[in-house]
Amino acid sequence: MARHVRSAAGLQFDPWVAILGFPFAPQALRHRYSELEIKAGGVEHPVVGKVTLEATMHDIGLSQASWLIRPDAELPLGKLESRIIIDSRHVGGFIGIKDLNVQAPADDTNDATGGTTESGISGNTGLVFTGTPAKAGFDKPVSVTVDLSIAGPEQTTLVFTPTGIATGPNTADQVIPDDKRAAVLGAFGATMPGQRLPFGLRPTAEGARGSDIIIEGIAEGLTVRLDGFNQN
């Protein structure tokens, strides 16, 4: 199946593909998988260089496909989770801060109930970016709080909005002179276009997991083909 995904999605190598749930044979016999995961790292991306793509399919109908899932088969899904993951090195390369490190917000909340998303993504406000903003004329690492948002008519642009200087534990704890504050904050701001989720889902969450930035979309009751996995 990994080769089918590679061929259909135009990947340079076989992705990791797993059919979850046991036993496997009864799922194949009833032409329905409970859960299927696809993960592809190091995927070429025209804006940031390389990204990781992930998709988790739930309640997959196989009436139009063999158990190996042909590349051109239409797959009705009960639910689909879709993610694009950008590590801190590639985020830093894009915004011009080569030593960038990303941390989830201290309170790690993304909704009224608190906590992360089901897939472990933090909230989108108060992330801590630490790095050396050389383009602002500052040669020491600083920590800045950053909010993430999605913009654009197709909801494919990731916006980084710096909101303040972070000090204290787990930060660079660097005080910024008033005359450099605006330039330092501005060095951490950016708009990153072209963030198209696997299978074209609209984003429903954006945040951090570890030192990675993740954009996630979740939808229910849709039909997809494997060639929609890589939208770049």
C-alpha positions as CSV (number, residue, x, y, z in Angstrom):
1,M,0.0,0.0,0.0
2,A,2.9,2.4,0.7
3,R,4.0,2.1,-2.9
4,H,0.5,2.9,-4.1
5,V,0.5,6.1,-1.9
6,R,4.0,7.0,-3.2
7,S,2.9,6.6,-6.8
8,A,-0.4,8.4,-6.4
9,A,0.9,11.3,-4.3
10,G,4.1,11.9,-6.3
11,L,6.4,11.2,-3.3
12,Q,10.1,10.5,-3.7
13,F,10.0,7.5,-1.3
14,D,7.5,5.1,0.3
15,P,5.6,6.7,3.2
16,W,4.8,4.9,6.5
17,V,1.4,3.3,6.2
18,A,-0.3,1.4,9.0
19,I,-3.7,-0.3,9.1
20,L,-4.7,-0.1,12.8
21,G,-7.0,-2.3,14.7
22,F,-6.9,-6.1,15.2
23,P,-7.6,-8.6,13.9
24,F,-6.8,-7.4,10.3
25,A,-8.5,-10.2,8.4
26,P,-12.1,-9.5,9.5
27,Q,-11.6,-5.9,8.5
28,A,-10.5,-6.8,5.0
29,L,-13.3,-9.4,4.6
30,R,-16.0,-6.9,5.5
31,H,-14.4,-4.3,3.1
32,R,-14.0,-1.7,5.8
33,Y,-10.9,-0.6,7.8
34,S,-11.3,0.9,11.3
35,E,-8.3,3.2,11.0
36,L,-5.5,3.9,8.6
37,E,-2.5,6.1,9.1
38,I,-0.2,7.6,6.5
39,K,3.0,9.5,7.4
40,A,5.6,11.0,5.0
41,G,8.6,12.9,6.2
42,G,11.0,15.0,4.2
43,V,8.4,15.9,1.6
44,E,9.6,18.6,-0.8
45,H,7.8,21.9,-0.2
46,P,8.1,24.9,-2.5
47,V,8.0,27.5,0.3
48,V,9.8,26.0,3.3
49,G,11.9,23.3,1.7
50,K,10.7,20.2,3.5
51,V,7.7,19.2,5.6
52,T,6.1,16.1,7.1
53,L,2.6,15.1,6.0
54,E,0.2,13.0,8.0
55,A,-3.3,11.7,7.6
56,T,-5.4,9.5,9.9
57,M,-8.5,8.0,8.3
58,H,-11.3,6.5,10.3
59,D,-14.0,4.1,9.2
60,I,-12.7,3.5,5.6
61,G,-15.0,1.9,3.1
62,L,-13.3,-0.4,0.6
63,S,-16.3,-1.2,-1.7
64,Q,-14.5,0.6,-4.5
65,A,-11.0,-0.6,-3.6
66,S,-9.1,-3.8,-2.9
67,W,-7.7,-4.4,0.5
68,L,-4.4,-2.8,-0.7
69,I,-6.3,0.3,-1.9
70,R,-5.7,1.1,-5.5
71,P,-4.2,4.5,-6.2
72,D,-7.4,5.6,-8.2
73,A,-9.9,4.1,-5.7
74,E,-12.5,6.4,-4.1
75,L,-12.5,6.0,-0.3
76,P,-15.5,7.0,1.7
77,L,-14.4,8.0,5.2
78,G,-16.3,8.5,8.5
79,K,-13.6,10.9,9.6
80,L,-10.3,12.3,8.4
81,E,-7.5,14.0,10.3
82,S,-4.9,15.8,8.2
83,R,-1.7,17.5,9.2
84,I,1.3,19.4,7.8
85,I,4.3,19.5,10.2
86,I,7.2,22.0,9.9
87,D,10.2,21.5,12.2
88,S,11.8,24.5,13.9
89,R,14.9,24.4,11.6
90,H,12.8,25.0,8.5
91,V,10.6,27.5,10.2
92,G,13.7,29.3,11.3
93,G,15.2,29.2,7.8
94,F,12.0,30.8,6.4
95,I,11.8,33.6,8.9
96,G,15.5,34.2,8.9
97,I,16.4,33.0,12.4
98,K,18.8,30.0,11.9
99,D,19.0,28.9,15.6
100,L,15.2,29.0,16.2
101,N,13.7,26.8,18.8
102,V,9.9,26.5,19.3
103,Q,8.1,25.7,22.5
104,A,4.4,25.2,23.2
105,P,2.6,27.8,25.3
106,A,3.2,27.4,29.1
107,D,-0.5,26.7,29.7
108,D,-0.7,24.4,26.7
109,T,-4.4,25.1,26.0
110,N,-6.3,25.5,22.8
111,D,-9.9,25.6,23.8
112,A,-12.3,26.4,26.7
113,T,-11.7,23.0,28.3
114,G,-7.9,23.3,28.3
115,G,-5.3,20.8,27.1
116,T,-4.0,19.9,23.6
117,T,-5.9,18.5,20.7
118,E,-6.4,14.8,20.4
119,S,-3.2,14.5,18.3
120,G,-1.2,16.5,20.9
121,I,-1.1,19.9,19.3
122,S,-0.9,22.9,21.6
123,G,-3.0,26.1,21.5
124,N,-2.1,28.8,18.9
125,T,-1.4,31.7,21.3
126,G,1.6,32.4,23.4
127,L,4.1,30.0,21.7
128,V,7.7,30.8,22.7
129,F,10.2,31.3,19.9
130,T,13.8,31.5,20.9
131,G,16.6,32.5,18.6
132,T,19.1,35.2,17.5
133,P,17.4,37.9,15.5
134,A,20.5,39.0,13.6
135,K,18.5,40.9,11.0
136,A,17.3,43.2,13.8
137,G,20.9,44.0,14.6
138,F,20.8,41.9,17.8
139,D,23.4,39.2,18.3
140,K,22.1,37.4,21.4
141,P,19.3,34.8,21.6
142,V,16.0,36.2,22.8
143,S,12.6,34.6,23.5
144,V,9.5,36.0,22.0
145,T,5.8,35.0,22.4
146,V,4.2,34.4,19.1
147,D,0.5,33.7,18.1
148,L,-0.3,31.6,15.1
149,S,-3.3,32.1,12.8
150,I,-4.5,31.0,9.3
151,A,-5.3,33.5,6.6
152,G,-6.0,33.8,2.9
153,P,-9.0,32.9,0.8
154,E,-8.1,29.2,0.7
155,Q,-6.9,29.2,4.3
156,T,-3.4,28.2,3.3
157,T,-1.3,31.0,4.8
158,L,0.2,30.5,8.2
159,V,0.7,33.9,10.0
160,F,3.3,34.4,12.8
161,T,2.4,37.4,15.0
162,P,5.0,38.3,17.7
163,T,3.3,39.7,20.8
164,G,6.0,40.3,23.4
165,I,9.4,39.5,24.9
166,A,9.4,36.3,27.1
167,T,11.7,36.2,30.2
168,G,12.1,33.8,33.1
169,P,12.6,30.0,33.3
170,N,12.8,28.1,30.0
171,T,13.5,31.2,28.0
172,A,16.6,33.1,26.8
173,D,15.8,35.5,29.7
174,Q,17.2,38.4,27.6
175,V,16.2,42.0,28.3
176,I,15.8,44.0,25.1
177,P,16.6,47.7,25.0
178,D,13.6,49.9,24.2
179,D,15.2,51.2,21.0
180,K,15.6,47.6,19.6
181,R,12.3,46.1,20.9
182,A,10.2,46.8,17.8
183,A,12.9,45.4,15.4
184,V,13.5,42.3,17.5
185,L,9.8,41.5,17.7
186,G,9.4,42.2,14.0
187,A,12.2,39.6,13.2
188,F,9.9,36.9,14.5
189,G,6.9,37.9,12.4
190,A,6.1,36.3,9.0
191,T,3.4,35.0,6.7
192,M,4.1,31.6,5.3
193,P,1.9,30.8,2.2
194,G,1.2,27.5,0.5
195,Q,0.4,25.4,3.6
196,R,-2.1,23.0,1.9
197,L,-3.1,20.1,4.1
198,P,-3.3,16.5,2.8
199,F,-6.5,15.9,0.9
200,G,-7.2,19.6,0.8
201,L,-8.8,19.9,4.2
202,R,-9.4,23.3,5.8
203,P,-7.4,23.9,8.9
204,T,-9.2,23.6,12.2
205,A,-6.2,24.0,14.6
206,E,-2.6,25.3,14.5
207,G,0.0,25.1,17.3
208,A,3.1,23.3,18.4
209,R,4.1,19.7,19.3
210,G,7.6,19.4,20.7
211,S,9.6,21.9,18.6
212,D,7.4,21.5,15.5
213,I,4.7,23.7,14.1
214,I,1.7,21.8,13.1
215,I,-1.4,22.7,11.1
216,E,-4.3,20.3,11.4
217,G,-7.7,19.9,9.7
218,I,-10.5,17.5,10.7
219,A,-13.5,16.6,8.7
220,E,-16.3,14.0,8.7
221,G,-18.2,12.2,6.0
222,L,-16.1,12.7,2.9
223,T,-14.6,10.7,0.1
224,V,-11.0,11.0,-0.9
225,R,-8.4,9.4,-3.3
226,L,-4.8,8.6,-2.5
227,D,-3.6,11.1,-5.0
228,G,-4.9,13.9,-2.8
229,F,-2.4,13.1,0.0
230,N,0.2,15.5,-1.3
231,Q,-1.3,18.9,-2.3
232,N,2.1,20.5,-3.2
